[in-house]
């Protein structure tokens, strides 16, 4: 489990657990895993995604205006 404070995670190797993007399946938004919007979204709308942003854009997803993935 990661600490909520990103500063505490600096330099830690998270590649084995971290997804490329977090999706809001309700709003069809793409977020970076550490985006505050991604952290606060409902679990039922949340999906962790491994892949390219281009694939998501082709599926109709749009980028979060806060984290600009």
C-alpha positions in Angstrom: 0.0 0.0 0.0 1.2 3.5 -0.8 1.1 6.4 1.6 -1.4 9.2 0.7 1.4 11.8 0.6 3.2 11.6 -2.8 6.3 13.1 -1.3 6.7 10.0 0.9 6.7 7.8 -2.2 9.4 9.7 -4.0 12.1 7.4 -5.3 10.2 4.2 -4.5 9.9 1.6 -7.2 6.2 1.4 -7.9 6.4 -0.1 -11.4 5.1 -3.5 -10.3 1.8 -2.0 -8.9 1.2 1.2 -10.8 -1.2 1.3 -13.8 -0.5 3.7 -16.7 -3.8 5.6 -16.3 -6.9 5.6 -14.1 -10.2 5.8 -16.0 -13.5 7.2 -14.9 -15.8 4.9 -16.8 -18.8 7.2 -16.0 -17.3 10.5 -17.3 -14.9 8.8 -19.7 -12.0 10.8 -18.4 -8.3 9.7 -18.4 -6.4 10.5 -15.2 -2.8 9.9 -14.1 -2.7 7.5 -11.1 -1.7 10.2 -8.7 -4.3 12.7 -9.8 -6.5 14.0 -6.9 -9.6 13.5 -9.1 -8.7 9.8 -9.6 -8.1 9.3 -5.9 -11.6 10.7 -5.0 -13.7 9.0 -7.6 -16.2 6.3 -6.7 -14.9 2.7 -7.0 -17.7 1.8 -9.2 -16.6 4.3 -11.8 -12.9 3.6 -11.4 -10.8 1.3 -13.7 -7.1 0.9 -13.7 -5.7 0.8 -17.3 -2.5 -0.5 -18.7 -1.8 0.7 -22.2 -1.5 3.8 -24.4 -3.4 7.0 -24.2 -4.0 6.8 -27.9 -6.1 3.6 -27.4 -8.2 5.4 -24.9 -8.7 8.5 -27.0 -9.8 6.2 -29.9 -12.4 4.7 -27.5 -13.9 8.1 -26.8 -12.1 8.9 -23.6 -10.9 12.5 -23.0 -8.0 13.8 -20.8 -8.5 15.2 -17.3 -8.1 19.0 -17.3 -6.5 18.8 -13.9 -3.6 16.3 -14.4 -3.3 16.6 -18.2 -2.2 13.0 -18.7 
